[in-house]
Amino acid sequence: MSQKVPMTAVGAERLRNELQELKSVARPAVIQAIAEARAHGDLKENAEYAAAREQQGFIEGRIQELEYKLSHAHVIDVTKMENTGKVIFGVTVTLDDGDSGDEVRYQIVGEDEADIKAGRISVNSPIARALIGKQEGDTVDVQTPGGVRRYEIVAVEHL
C-alpha cells in the first residue's frame, strides 16, 4: 500500500504541466531524432542514435516518475482553509530570526516542490518540522547544522 504524498495545488499543477510537455513535445521530438539517426545507417557507430536513445530513456523515466507522483499526491489547497494562525502544510510563514534580527519567509511544501531560493521549504526539513502545529507569536528552537537557531512566528498566511 502506497502512502499519499502531500503537495500544494500549485506544485501539482507544475507537475501536470511538465508531464504534458514531456508527452506532447519532448517525446515526439526524440522519436523523430531516433528515426533520423537510424536513417544514417550503422547504429553501432552512430553517436546521434545513441544520444537520442539515451534522451528517450530519460524522458520515459521522467514521465513514469511524474505519473507515479501525481497518482500518489494528496493535493492540499490552503487558500480554501480557514486561517487559524496555526502552522500547517502549505502555509506561508514569516519568521523573525532571534539571532540575527532578520525576517525570513517560507512556504511549507512537499519534498518535490522545495526550493530554498524561492522561499519554499520541504515539510520534512528541520525548520518545517519545528514549526508545524505552532501558532503566530510562538517561539521555536530549530537544530541546524550551524547550531540551534531561535525563531519567532510573526505571521501565518494562507496564500
HELIX and SHEET records of a PDB file:
HELIX    1   1 ALA A    9  GLU A   21  1                                  13    
HELIX    2   2 LEU A   22  ALA A   26  3                                   5    
HELIX    3   3 ARG A   27  ALA A   39  1                                  13    
HELIX    4   4 ALA A   47  SER A   71  1                                  25    
HELIX    5   5 VAL A   78  LYS A   80  5                                   3    
HELIX    6   6 GLU A  111  GLU A  113  5                                   3    
HELIX    7   7 ILE A  116  ALA A  118  5                                   3    
HELIX    8   8 PRO A  126  LEU A  131  1                                   6    
SHEET    1   A 2 VAL A   5  THR A   8  0                                        
SHEET    2   A 2 ALA A  73  ILE A  76  1                                        
SHEET    1   B 5 ARG A 120  SER A 122  0                                        
SHEET    2   B 5 GLU A 103  VAL A 109  1                                        
SHEET    3   B 5 THR A  92  ASP A  97 -1                                        
SHEET    4   B 5 GLY A 147  GLU A 157 -1                                        
SHEET    5   B 5 THR A 139  THR A 144 -1                                        
END                                                                             
